[in-house]
Structures are given as C-alpha cells and as structure tokens.
Amino acid sequence: MNFTIFDTPVLKTFGRWFSMFFLRIAGWRIEGRFPVIPKFIFIGAPHTSNWDLPYALFIMFVLRAKIYWMGKEAIFRRPFKAFFEWIGGIPIDRSKSSNVVAQSIQQFHENDNLILMISPAGTRKRVRKWKTGFYHIAYGANIPIVLGFLDYRRKVGGVGPVFYPTGDIEADIKTIRAFYDGVTGKHPEKSLSKI
C-alpha cells in the first residue's frame, strides 16, 4: 500500500494535535475505540456531505488509526491526486465494481495490517439501498466489519461494534443497518429510509 501521512511521525503527531483542537472547537466528541484487530473493513455511515471525510480523518488521527479509504476516481484528478493518495485515498472506478472487490480481497491477503474505510452508500446523494461491495470484500477476505459513524445531530463520531459476516448477506446487512437507526447525517434527507 502507498506511503501515507499516517507513516510520517512528525506529521502524524501534528495531525493528532490539530484534529483534537479542531474537534474540540467544533464541539465534537468521539465515542468508542478502535479494536485491536490487524485487518478489517471500517464502514462510515451515513454519508451525506463532503464534510464526512475530513471529520472521519480527524477522528482517525485522534484514535491513532492508520486507514485507507476508497473514493470515486473523479476526485483524484490533478492537482489533488497526490494529496488524496497521501492521506490514504484509493481511487475507485465504479464501472468495474467486481474488479474492486477482487483487488481489495487480494490486498487483504497480501498485507498483515490493513484498515480500509468504505462508505456503503457509495455517494453523498440519496440512495435507495447500500452498495454491498464492503460486505463482499470482508466475507471474501475473512475479516470483520467495524461500524463507524458520524452523528451530526449529537456532534459525535466514532467506532461502534465489530461485526463478523456470516454469508447471509440480507440478514447481515439488516443487522448492520439497524445500528445506524438514530444516527443523523449532515443532510438527513439524503440518508436511507429506515429498514
């Protein structure tokens, strides 16, 4: 995987202090702790705003977590490509979703430590259902899914339960989604309706 800001000691320390300061000024709190698991999918929901990524990264700095995240290929254009990759971004071509799943599974097999953050919504726009790539990656790589959240109503972000996929995707997604009932995105009208 690419060298990121999380691999740079001075910047990692500065990023943590800046993130703590920013979140405190903004009135945000962090709940939960990162599990001591070397490899997992970290899902972030609900995803309704461009602010979700910065807040998620601030929280990761405070929790001392090294993560990679997937984003649509369009945001990785010059002059921002190198910067987004440096902060852990991996460009995704949505027209080749099955290839993304296979490549991600391979990365988990090849790396001893890897945390990959994915938004199940796949977009900031209102969607009818979640994309299931995150689930197929976790199940195929035999790793857990950790439930991350940003609740703008309470100004709380953080880490929820660890979930181990069973292979019954319909039941598992329903269980995962239930955790997010009551979690409010920045633009609630863009969130999925309740299960």
Secondary structure, 3 states (H helix, E strand, C coil): CCCCHHHCHHHHHHHHHHHHHHHHHHCCEEECCCCCCCEEEEEEECCCCCCHHHHHHHHHHHCCCCCEEEEEHHHHCCCCHHHHHHCCEEEECHHHHHHHHHHHHHHHHHCCCEEEEECCCCCCCCCCCCCCHHHHHHHHHCCCEEEEEEECCCCEEEEEEEECCCCCHHHHHHHHHHHCCCCCCCCHHHCCCCC
